[in-house]
Amino acid sequence: MSPFADKIRQFVYLYKQILKRYLPANAYENKVKTLHIKRKDLKNTNDVDLFHIANRLLHDIEFWLATKHLPASEYSGVQSFQQYVKDFVRGYTISQDKVINLNQNASKAAINAIQLLNQPPSAKTAEKLQENILTLRQFGNQDQIEMLMKALQKRAGEQHEFYSPLITHLQEGENTSPTPTLL
């Protein structure tokens, strides 16, 4: 079981406690069935389905907050719970039927790109660098982008024709990949 799955199951458990506290028994049972968060439903649920369940919970909480008196929801902690779940889920996305941690994915791309800088310039190296730059542009933070930029600029002094298009690609965040010139 992944850490993502563990955390989402924990959120579901906490949300069920909130529902149980504020809903009559029959409404609670209907809500749990509607959201597909019964224990037996969650037992063998994969990460992608859990991602969708988390988003259903967020939607349900937003609806609940919109229809209930706001000070009561603040007192109950529902708003802070919603924000906590939202912040957690925002750090993930679905790609190729897998749940991807955006920060980990960006860090991996940054490390791969820096390692590739030690490879001899080639079309294959340029292609892999472009893939990692694209990942960083999509999911990386400013520190990761700046770190790679400094490394590329340092290498550009040695092979300007090869690294210059990669620097441009990183600066502009283009979805089109420039082609470095090989000497």
Backbone as ProteinMPNN parsed JSONL, in Angstrom:
{"seq_chain_A": "MSPFADKIRQFVYLYKQILKRYLPANAYENKVKTLHIKRKDLKNTNDVDLFHIANRLLHDIEFWLATKHLPASEYSGVQSFQQYVKDFVRGYTISQDKVINLNQNASKAAINAIQLLNQPPSAKTAEKLQENILTLRQFGNQDQIEMLMKALQKRAGEQHEFYSPLITHLQEGENTSPTPTLL", "coords_chain_A": {"N_chain_A": [[0.838, -1.178, 0.0], [0.544, 2.193, -0.845], [2.019, 5.301, 0.388], [0.389, 7.433, -0.336], [-2.139, 6.192, -0.633], [-2.553, 5.328, 1.998], [-2.77, 7.794, 3.32], [-5.046, 8.956, 2.088], [-7.0, 7.097, 2.799], [-6.961, 7.569, 5.532], [-7.949, 10.207, 5.534], [-10.541, 9.668, 4.597], [-11.54, 8.13, 6.7], [-11.511, 10.064, 8.761], [-13.304, 11.913, 7.666], [-15.62, 10.414, 7.611], [-16.07, 10.241, 10.347], [-16.693, 12.905, 10.885], [-19.046, 13.157, 9.372], [-20.653, 11.31, 10.716], [-20.943, 12.586, 13.136], [-22.527, 14.799, 12.491], [-24.724, 14.034, 10.952], [-27.91, 12.365, 10.78], [-28.395, 8.815, 11.409], [-29.492, 7.348, 9.156], [-29.116, 9.171, 7.047], [-26.383, 9.397, 7.162], [-25.556, 6.79, 6.399], [-26.544, 6.721, 3.764], [-25.015, 8.792, 2.628], [-22.405, 7.762, 2.876], [-22.594, 5.537, 1.208], [-23.177, 6.812, -1.232], [-20.848, 8.31, -1.682], [-19.081, 6.28, -1.99], [-17.468, 5.249, 0.088], [-17.504, 3.209, 1.873], [-16.12, 0.796, 4.067], [-15.638, -1.75, 2.911], [-15.673, -1.047, 0.236], [-13.373, 0.459, 0.021], [-11.315, -1.237, 0.606], [-9.81, -2.726, -1.378], [-9.126, -0.753, -3.155], [-7.525, 1.038, -5.741], [-4.814, 3.459, -6.165], [-5.504, 5.46, -8.047], [-8.315, 5.418, -8.07], [-8.692, 6.11, -5.405], [-7.71, 8.711, -5.481], [-9.737, 9.924, -6.96], [-11.842, 9.519, -5.177], [-10.99, 11.147, -3.064], [-11.259, 13.632, -4.278], [-14.034, 13.634, -4.625], [-14.79, 13.736, -1.944], [-13.829, 16.282, -1.292], [-15.455, 17.851, -2.949], [-17.944, 17.253, -1.811], [-17.576, 18.303, 0.752], [-17.247, 21.01, 0.119], [-19.808, 21.541, -0.862], [-21.246, 21.078, 1.482], [-20.213, 23.096, 3.131], [-21.127, 25.31, 1.745], [-23.846, 25.189, 2.122], [-24.289, 25.196, 4.826], [-24.233, 26.975, 7.992], [-21.616, 29.23, 8.251], [-19.972, 29.994, 10.628], [-20.474, 27.775, 12.306], [-19.303, 25.704, 10.878], [-16.66, 26.489, 10.957], [-16.134, 26.24, 13.649], [-16.427, 23.509, 13.979], [-14.248, 22.523, 12.638], [-14.318, 21.711, 10.045], [-13.711, 23.311, 7.842], [-10.92, 23.69, 8.091], [-10.115, 21.04, 7.87], [-10.951, 20.515, 5.257], [-9.232, 22.257, 3.859], [-6.763, 21.127, 4.469], [-6.961, 18.574, 3.267], [-7.343, 19.393, 0.625], [-4.904, 20.737, 0.09], [-3.15, 18.574, 0.297], [-4.042, 16.818, -1.78], [-3.672, 18.456, -3.969], [-0.984, 18.24, -4.427], [-0.628, 16.085, -6.054], [-1.13, 14.235, -9.115], [-2.738, 12.554, -11.862], [-1.211, 10.375, -14.057], [-0.792, 8.425, -16.829], [-2.403, 6.328, -15.776], [-1.513, 6.257, -13.13], [-0.956, 7.553, -9.866], [0.779, 10.427, -9.323], [3.27, 11.961, -7.413], [3.774, 15.262, -7.403], [5.904, 16.909, -6.463], [7.941, 15.018, -5.957], [8.235, 13.986, -8.511], [9.162, 16.211, -9.935], [11.568, 16.674, -8.562], [12.953, 14.35, -9.17], [13.223, 14.701, -11.933], [14.884, 16.961, -11.96], [17.237, 15.969, -10.77], [17.87, 13.922, -12.591], [18.339, 15.486, -14.888], [20.588, 17.002, -14.12], [22.424, 14.953, -13.801], [22.551, 14.106, -16.43], [23.946, 16.169, -17.571], [26.556, 15.524, -17.27], [27.038, 13.731, -19.204], [28.325, 13.017, -22.499], [27.667, 15.474, -25.032], [24.937, 14.724, -27.069], [22.412, 13.655, -29.413], [20.603, 11.985, -28.137], [21.1, 12.57, -25.428], [20.32, 15.269, -25.439], [17.609, 14.977, -26.011], [16.683, 13.604, -23.724], [17.317, 15.502, -21.774], [15.593, 17.571, -22.564], [13.106, 16.374, -22.038], [13.232, 16.177, -19.24], [13.45, 18.879, -18.593], [10.966, 19.804, -19.464], [9.292, 18.448, -17.657], [10.156, 19.657, -15.281], [9.377, 22.319, -15.806], [6.637, 21.994, -15.767], [6.011, 20.919, -13.207], [7.92, 21.629, -11.32], [9.482, 23.633, -8.729], [10.527, 27.065, -8.237], [13.137, 27.134, -7.176], [14.218, 24.658, -7.988], [14.207, 24.959, -10.744], [15.917, 27.169, -11.06], [18.282, 26.051, -10.066], [18.884, 24.096, -12.004], [19.13, 25.806, -14.177], [21.447, 27.294, -13.545], [23.339, 25.231, -13.641], [23.144, 24.484, -16.344], [23.939, 26.873, -17.592], [26.559, 27.041, -16.731], [27.668, 24.876, -18.07], [27.248, 25.74, -20.634], [29.262, 27.452, -21.327], [31.226, 25.794, -22.221], [30.107, 24.314, -24.35], [28.419, 25.987, -26.122], [26.646, 25.986, -28.361], [25.261, 23.617, -28.069], [24.056, 23.728, -25.494], [22.699, 26.177, -25.345], [20.066, 26.224, -26.684], [18.733, 24.57, -24.886], [18.804, 26.027, -22.524], [17.234, 28.187, -23.299], [14.832, 26.826, -23.667], [14.291, 26.06, -21.029], [14.065, 28.584, -19.818], [11.894, 29.763, -21.154], [9.913, 27.883, -21.022], [8.675, 26.494, -23.03], [6.478, 24.303, -24.819], [7.326, 23.139, -27.03], [10.116, 21.443, -28.222], [13.35, 22.635, -28.446], [16.027, 22.064, -30.71], [19.17, 21.092, -29.895], [22.364, 22.036, -31.199], [24.703, 19.868, -32.489], [28.191, 19.427, -32.354]], "CA_chain_A": [[0.0, 0.0, 0.0], [1.359, 3.399, -0.986], [1.769, 6.367, 1.369], [-0.769, 8.189, -0.817], [-3.34, 5.421, -0.294], [-2.713, 5.383, 3.459], [-3.224, 9.133, 3.706], [-6.422, 9.153, 1.623], [-7.85, 6.277, 3.676], [-7.049, 8.308, 6.791], [-8.89, 11.301, 5.305], [-11.885, 9.089, 4.503], [-11.927, 7.764, 8.064], [-11.815, 11.304, 9.483], [-14.524, 12.503, 7.112], [-16.742, 9.598, 8.089], [-16.321, 10.662, 11.723], [-17.383, 14.194, 10.803], [-20.411, 12.877, 8.916], [-21.37, 10.609, 11.78], [-21.229, 13.564, 14.174], [-23.489, 15.814, 12.075], [-25.855, 13.499, 10.195], [-28.652, 11.247, 11.362], [-27.863, 7.515, 10.991], [-29.873, 6.972, 7.782], [-28.458, 10.107, 6.124], [-24.972, 9.014, 7.179], [-25.422, 5.575, 5.584], [-26.748, 7.108, 2.359], [-23.857, 9.593, 2.201], [-21.265, 6.858, 2.757], [-22.822, 4.743, -0.009], [-23.092, 7.721, -2.377], [-19.45, 8.689, -1.875], [-18.312, 5.034, -2.16], [-16.419, 5.226, 1.105], [-17.686, 2.116, 2.821], [-14.864, 0.092, 4.307], [-15.455, -2.817, 1.916], [-15.375, -0.396, -1.045], [-12.018, 1.014, 0.058], [-10.336, -2.266, 0.947], [-8.923, -3.054, -2.494], [-9.183, 0.364, -4.093], [-6.195, 1.48, -6.18], [-4.485, 4.872, -5.919], [-6.247, 6.337, -8.958], [-9.672, 5.516, -7.545], [-8.625, 6.877, -4.158], [-7.562, 10.106, -5.884], [-11.081, 10.382, -7.319], [-12.617, 9.559, -3.933], [-10.575, 12.357, -2.344], [-11.892, 14.772, -4.944], [-15.466, 13.593, -4.276], [-14.895, 14.241, -0.573], [-13.668, 17.739, -1.344], [-16.677, 18.405, -3.538], [-18.994, 17.11, -0.81], [-17.298, 19.272, 1.817], [-17.565, 22.334, -0.423], [-21.263, 21.641, -0.877], [-21.672, 21.164, 2.878], [-19.862, 24.433, 3.622], [-21.961, 26.295, 1.054], [-25.23, 25.1, 2.58], [-24.356, 25.299, 6.286], [-23.839, 28.24, 8.592], [-20.163, 29.267, 8.244], [-19.322, 29.913, 11.942], [-20.573, 26.416, 12.832], [-18.317, 24.868, 10.183], [-15.346, 26.871, 11.463], [-16.017, 25.668, 14.983], [-16.318, 22.06, 13.869], [-12.979, 22.171, 12.029], [-14.537, 21.195, 8.696], [-12.962, 24.142, 6.89], [-9.485, 23.384, 8.168], [-9.969, 19.692, 7.319], [-11.06, 20.661, 3.811], [-8.007, 22.88, 3.349], [-5.694, 20.148, 4.617], [-7.145, 17.563, 2.215], [-7.125, 20.069, -0.665], [-3.465, 20.95, -0.064], [-2.527, 17.278, 0.062], [-4.434, 16.306, -3.099], [-3.082, 19.358, -4.96], [0.389, 17.807, -4.664], [-0.65, 14.858, -6.853], [-1.87, 14.226, -10.363], [-2.81, 11.232, -12.477], [-0.507, 10.287, -15.327], [-0.674, 7.051, -17.305], [-3.09, 5.473, -14.798], [-0.782, 6.228, -11.871], [-0.971, 8.787, -9.106], [2.151, 10.94, -9.305], [3.574, 13.034, -6.482], [4.36, 16.306, -8.248], [7.209, 17.335, -5.941], [8.906, 13.944, -6.192], [8.448, 13.897, -9.954], [10.015, 17.342, -10.311], [12.899, 16.442, -7.988], [13.571, 13.292, -9.979], [13.6, 15.316, -13.209], [16.031, 17.846, -11.718], [18.404, 15.112, -10.544], [18.199, 13.283, -13.877], [18.897, 16.499, -15.792], [21.946, 17.327, -13.67], [23.266, 13.801, -14.135], [22.731, 14.101, -17.888], [24.93, 17.191, -17.944], [27.867, 14.887, -17.247], [27.13, 12.87, -20.38], [28.772, 13.766, -23.683], [26.556, 16.014, -25.821], [24.446, 13.882, -28.169], [20.981, 13.83, -29.663], [19.889, 11.259, -27.084], [21.243, 13.375, -24.21], [19.482, 16.457, -25.62], [16.206, 14.554, -25.905], [16.395, 13.318, -22.316], [17.345, 16.789, -21.068], [14.362, 18.283, -22.903], [12.016, 15.731, -21.292], [13.35, 16.57, -17.837], [13.138, 20.309, -18.521], [9.512, 19.923, -19.576], [8.736, 18.019, -16.366], [10.443, 20.723, -14.313], [8.532, 23.471, -16.11], [5.256, 21.684, -15.395], [5.781, 20.552, -11.808], [8.986, 22.049, -10.42], [9.406, 24.947, -8.087], [11.496, 28.033, -8.756], [14.48, 26.747, -6.752], [14.684, 23.566, -8.841], [14.445, 25.517, -12.079], [17.119, 27.995, -10.967], [19.43, 25.17, -9.886], [19.203, 23.533, -13.311], [19.557, 26.911, -15.034], [22.849, 27.574, -13.226], [24.145, 24.116, -14.148], [23.163, 24.587, -17.808], [24.741, 28.035, -17.961], [27.96, 26.693, -16.489], [28.074, 23.993, -19.161], [27.124, 26.459, -21.912], [30.558, 28.048, -21.624], [32.028, 24.783, -22.918], [29.401, 23.854, -25.563], [27.34, 26.967, -26.253], [25.674, 25.595, -29.393], [24.462, 22.502, -27.565], [23.295, 24.064, -24.282], [21.917, 27.398, -25.508], [18.637, 25.946, -26.888], [18.178, 23.984, -23.66], [18.614, 27.155, -21.606], [16.054, 28.899, -23.808], [13.682, 25.964, -23.374], [14.031, 26.15, -19.596], [13.637, 29.952, -19.506], [10.598, 30.086, -21.738], [8.928, 26.874, -20.682], [7.946, 26.132, -24.236], [6.127, 22.898, -24.953], [8.044, 22.62, -28.194], [11.493, 21.183, -27.83], [14.362, 23.114, -29.367], [17.018, 21.053, -31.036], [20.539, 21.578, -29.723], [23.269, 21.79, -32.319], [25.844, 19.025, -32.14], [29.423, 19.778, -33.087]], "C_chain_A": [[0.885, 1.244, 0.0], [1.071, 4.402, 0.137], [0.57, 7.226, 0.975], [-2.055, 7.487, -0.403], [-3.601, 5.463, 1.209], [-3.307, 6.72, 3.891], [-4.681, 9.371, 3.288], [-7.379, 8.318, 2.477], [-8.019, 6.939, 5.039], [-8.027, 9.482, 6.651], [-10.329, 10.788, 5.261], [-12.392, 8.743, 5.899], [-12.314, 9.021, 8.867], [-13.104, 11.946, 8.98], [-15.752, 11.711, 7.551], [-17.079, 9.937, 9.543], [-17.081, 11.989, 11.762], [-18.838, 13.975, 10.394], [-21.244, 12.248, 10.013], [-21.793, 11.583, 12.888], [-22.39, 14.49, 13.794], [-24.716, 15.294, 11.335], [-26.599, 12.436, 10.981], [-28.161, 9.929, 10.735], [-28.22, 7.16, 9.546], [-29.233, 7.893, 6.74], [-26.961, 9.784, 6.031], [-24.74, 7.805, 6.27], [-25.573, 5.901, 4.096], [-25.539, 7.882, 1.814], [-22.635, 8.702, 1.975], [-21.399, 5.999, 1.496], [-22.637, 5.607, -1.26], [-21.646, 8.078, -2.702], [-18.535, 7.477, -2.11], [-17.151, 4.968, -1.174], [-16.699, 4.207, 2.203], [-16.371, 1.36, 2.923], [-14.603, -0.977, 3.245], [-15.146, -2.239, 0.526], [-13.914, 0.068, -1.122], [-10.929, -0.042, 0.187], [-9.333, -2.54, -0.178], [-8.913, -1.973, -3.568], [-7.77, 0.822, -4.453], [-6.033, 2.989, -5.964], [-5.295, 5.829, -6.794], [-7.682, 6.512, -8.466], [-9.708, 6.296, -6.231], [-8.448, 8.372, -4.441], [-8.935, 10.689, -6.22], [-11.988, 10.457, -6.091], [-12.271, 10.815, -3.14], [-11.204, 13.595, -2.967], [-13.398, 14.804, -4.703], [-15.685, 14.105, -2.86], [-14.787, 15.762, -0.556], [-14.907, 18.418, -1.904], [-17.821, 18.356, -2.524], [-18.809, 18.103, 0.329], [-17.628, 20.686, 1.346], [-19.07, 22.561, -0.463], [-21.782, 21.833, 0.543], [-21.396, 22.564, 3.423], [-20.744, 25.513, 2.989], [-23.388, 26.305, 1.592], [-25.378, 25.236, 4.079], [-23.922, 26.677, 6.748], [-22.326, 28.247, 8.8], [-19.521, 29.216, 9.641], [-19.396, 28.499, 12.551], [-19.54, 25.511, 12.17], [-16.896, 25.212, 10.634], [-15.11, 26.241, 12.825], [-15.781, 24.165, 14.909], [-14.984, 21.619, 13.262], [-13.108, 21.657, 10.608], [-13.741, 22.005, 7.674], [-11.472, 23.828, 6.922], [-9.208, 21.979, 7.64], [-10.008, 19.749, 5.794], [-9.773, 21.228, 3.226], [-6.839, 21.905, 3.406], [-5.763, 19.081, 3.52], [-6.842, 18.181, 0.852], [-5.631, 20.278, -0.927], [-2.739, 19.639, -0.359], [-2.8, 16.791, -1.352], [-3.827, 17.157, -4.208], [-1.648, 18.959, -5.311], [0.505, 16.566, -5.532], [-1.415, 15.076, -8.145], [-1.905, 12.796, -10.871], [-2.125, 11.307, -13.834], [-0.319, 8.818, -15.666], [-1.207, 6.054, -16.269], [-2.305, 5.269, -13.504], [-0.948, 7.579, -11.189], [0.48, 9.206, -8.908], [2.258, 12.061, -8.273], [4.352, 14.091, -7.266], [5.742, 16.748, -7.77], [8.278, 16.285, -6.193], [9.245, 13.832, -7.673], [9.379, 15.013, -10.428], [11.438, 17.155, -9.777], [13.651, 15.391, -8.787], [14.044, 13.861, -11.324], [14.822, 16.212, -13.041], [17.307, 17.025, -11.54], [18.838, 14.449, -11.849], [18.864, 14.276, -14.827], [20.333, 16.836, -15.405], [22.9, 16.174, -13.982], [23.545, 13.741, -15.641], [23.765, 15.129, -18.351], [26.352, 16.627, -17.939], [28.065, 13.913, -18.404], [27.675, 13.692, -21.554], [27.573, 14.282, -24.475], [26.207, 15.086, -26.987], [22.956, 14.156, -28.338], [20.161, 13.154, -28.571], [19.939, 12.025, -25.755], [20.34, 14.601, -24.286], [18.008, 16.108, -25.45], [15.823, 14.297, -24.45], [16.392, 14.606, -21.482], [16.056, 17.573, -21.323], [13.171, 17.696, -22.152], [12.035, 16.16, -19.828], [13.047, 18.052, -17.635], [11.628, 20.521, -18.591], [8.832, 19.528, -18.262], [8.958, 19.091, -15.307], [9.577, 21.946, -14.549], [7.094, 23.223, -15.662], [5.079, 21.584, -13.884], [6.799, 21.097, -10.822], [8.746, 23.4, -9.785], [10.546, 25.822, -8.609], [12.931, 27.659, -8.384], [15.053, 25.646, -7.636], [15.034, 24.072, -10.237], [15.728, 26.35, -12.084], [18.379, 27.143, -10.822], [19.856, 24.571, -11.234], [19.704, 24.625, -14.264], [21.039, 27.22, -14.793], [23.762, 26.475, -13.779], [24.252, 24.167, -15.667], [24.045, 25.751, -18.262], [26.228, 27.773, -17.762], [28.493, 25.828, -17.635], [28.055, 24.714, -20.518], [28.434, 27.138, -22.296], [31.433, 27.1, -22.431], [31.426, 24.416, -24.28], [28.185, 24.747, -25.8], [26.251, 26.518, -27.235], [24.75, 24.482, -28.907], [23.532, 22.96, -26.434], [22.406, 25.291, -24.426], [20.424, 27.134, -25.765], [17.962, 25.34, -25.643], [17.917, 25.067, -22.616], [17.369, 27.944, -22.014], [14.785, 28.128, -23.471], [13.305, 26.051, -21.891], [13.501, 27.534, -19.223], [12.207, 30.216, -19.967], [9.526, 29.083, -21.373], [8.092, 26.454, -21.867], [7.603, 24.643, -24.203], [6.784, 22.287, -26.176], [9.499, 22.49, -27.798], [12.453, 21.741, -28.859], [15.376, 22.011, -29.613], [18.408, 21.633, -30.873], [21.382, 21.215, -30.94], [24.43, 20.968, -31.809], [27.045, 19.448, -32.962], [30.033, 18.556, -33.717]], "O_chain_A": [[1.854, 1.33, 0.755], [0.009, 4.358, 0.759], [-0.177, 7.693, 1.835], [-2.965, 8.126, 0.124], [-4.744, 5.617, 1.639], [-4.221, 6.775, 4.714], [-5.461, 9.929, 4.06], [-8.457, 8.791, 2.836], [-9.096, 6.878, 5.633], [-8.839, 9.724, 7.545], [-11.229, 11.408, 5.826], [-13.54, 9.031, 6.238], [-13.326, 9.027, 9.567], [-13.9, 12.459, 9.767], [-16.803, 12.289, 7.829], [-18.248, 9.923, 9.926], [-17.994, 12.171, 12.567], [-19.751, 14.539, 10.997], [-22.403, 12.611, 10.213], [-22.853, 11.429, 13.496], [-23.15, 14.92, 14.662], [-25.66, 16.052, 11.113], [-25.998, 11.693, 11.756], [-27.577, 9.938, 9.651], [-27.356, 6.72, 8.788], [-28.85, 7.435, 5.664], [-26.356, 9.886, 4.964], [-23.816, 7.811, 5.456], [-24.808, 5.406, 3.269], [-25.101, 7.655, 0.686], [-21.915, 8.87, 0.991], [-20.412, 5.765, 0.798], [-22.013, 5.177, -2.23], [-21.268, 8.14, -3.872], [-17.348, 7.64, -2.395], [-16.013, 4.675, -1.542], [-16.195, 4.325, 3.32], [-15.603, 1.301, 1.963], [-13.487, -1.097, 2.74], [-14.444, -2.867, -0.267], [-13.304, 0.068, -2.192], [-9.76, 0.225, -0.09], [-8.127, -2.578, 0.067], [-8.715, -2.26, -4.749], [-6.92, 0.975, -3.576], [-6.986, 3.692, -5.627], [-5.721, 6.887, -6.332], [-8.204, 7.627, -8.449], [-10.646, 7.052, -5.977], [-8.984, 9.206, -3.711], [-9.259, 11.807, -5.817], [-12.813, 11.364, -5.984], [-13.16, 11.475, -2.602], [-11.632, 14.503, -2.255], [-13.981, 15.882, -4.588], [-16.65, 14.823, -2.598], [-15.564, 16.441, 0.115], [-15.352, 19.442, -1.385], [-18.58, 19.316, -2.398], [-19.781, 18.681, 0.815], [-18.22, 21.468, 2.089], [-19.549, 23.647, -0.136], [-22.661, 22.662, 0.777], [-22.243, 23.15, 4.097], [-21.066, 26.512, 3.632], [-24.067, 27.329, 1.522], [-26.499, 25.378, 4.568], [-23.323, 27.444, 5.994], [-21.799, 27.353, 9.463], [-18.583, 28.44, 9.825], [-18.467, 28.079, 13.24], [-18.962, 24.646, 12.828], [-16.03, 24.339, 10.69], [-14.013, 25.766, 13.117], [-15.012, 23.617, 15.699], [-14.628, 20.445, 13.365], [-12.123, 21.213, 10.019], [-13.163, 21.439, 6.746], [-10.839, 23.716, 5.872], [-8.168, 21.75, 7.023], [-9.2, 19.11, 5.121], [-9.279, 20.734, 2.212], [-6.018, 21.863, 2.489], [-4.747, 18.73, 2.921], [-6.168, 17.569, 0.024], [-5.15, 20.028, -2.032], [-1.818, 19.605, -1.175], [-1.871, 16.388, -2.053], [-3.502, 16.638, -5.275], [-1.156, 19.309, -6.384], [1.603, 16.046, -5.73], [-2.24, 15.984, -8.253], [-1.187, 11.931, -10.37], [-2.417, 12.181, -14.649], [0.247, 8.058, -14.88], [-0.546, 5.072, -15.934], [-2.422, 4.226, -12.86], [-1.067, 8.613, -11.847], [1.299, 8.444, -8.396], [1.447, 12.987, -8.257], [5.46, 13.833, -7.736], [6.648, 16.94, -8.581], [9.394, 16.615, -6.595], [10.398, 13.612, -8.042], [10.279, 14.775, -11.233], [12.405, 17.452, -10.479], [14.847, 15.532, -9.046], [15.136, 13.536, -11.79], [15.705, 16.216, -13.899], [18.345, 17.364, -12.108], [20.026, 14.419, -12.173], [19.843, 13.941, -15.494], [21.2, 16.942, -16.272], [24.044, 16.396, -14.379], [24.64, 13.37, -16.064], [24.382, 14.967, -19.403], [27.25, 17.209, -18.548], [29.142, 13.338, -18.56], [27.507, 14.911, -21.597], [26.561, 13.588, -24.576], [27.07, 14.714, -27.783], [22.331, 14.808, -27.502], [19.143, 13.689, -28.131], [18.936, 12.115, -25.047], [19.668, 14.939, -23.311], [17.252, 16.851, -24.824], [14.76, 14.724, -23.999], [15.559, 14.771, -20.591], [15.495, 18.167, -20.403], [12.314, 18.441, -21.678], [10.994, 16.468, -19.247], [12.458, 18.437, -16.626], [11.08, 21.335, -17.848], [7.904, 20.201, -17.812], [8.057, 19.396, -14.527], [9.09, 22.552, -13.594], [6.412, 24.15, -15.226], [4.107, 22.104, -13.337], [6.577, 21.038, -9.612], [7.923, 24.195, -10.24], [11.419, 25.352, -9.337], [13.844, 27.845, -9.188], [16.23, 25.684, -7.996], [16.031, 23.661, -10.829], [16.534, 26.245, -13.01], [19.421, 27.471, -11.388], [21.042, 24.545, -11.561], [20.604, 24.382, -15.068], [21.797, 27.389, -15.748], [24.83, 26.762, -14.32], [25.323, 23.923, -16.223], [24.812, 25.616, -19.216], [27.055, 28.238, -18.546], [29.614, 26.019, -18.107], [28.775, 24.326, -21.438], [28.682, 27.373, -23.478], [32.271, 27.533, -23.222], [32.159, 24.23, -25.252], [27.047, 24.291, -25.687], [25.062, 26.663, -26.951], [23.585, 24.422, -29.299], [22.351, 22.613, -26.425], [21.437, 25.426, -23.68], [19.585, 27.763, -25.12], [16.78, 25.571, -25.388], [16.913, 25.018, -21.906], [16.556, 28.319, -21.17], [13.788, 28.709, -23.042], [12.123, 26.109, -21.552], [12.59, 27.647, -18.403], [11.413, 30.822, -19.248], [8.34, 29.409, -21.412], [6.924, 26.097, -21.715], [8.338, 23.834, -23.637], [6.8, 21.067, -26.342], [10.041, 23.352, -27.105], [12.387, 21.366, -30.03], [15.545, 21.122, -28.779], [18.799, 22.546, -31.601], [21.136, 20.215, -31.614], [25.067, 21.322, -30.817], [26.914, 19.787, -34.139], [31.071, 18.652, -34.372]]}, "name": "protein", "num_of_chains": 1, "seq": "MSPFADKIRQFVYLYKQILKRYLPANAYENKVKTLHIKRKDLKNTNDVDLFHIANRLLHDIEFWLATKHLPASEYSGVQSFQQYVKDFVRGYTISQDKVINLNQNASKAAINAIQLLNQPPSAKTAEKLQENILTLRQFGNQDQIEMLMKALQKRAGEQHEFYSPLITHLQEGENTSPTPTLL"}
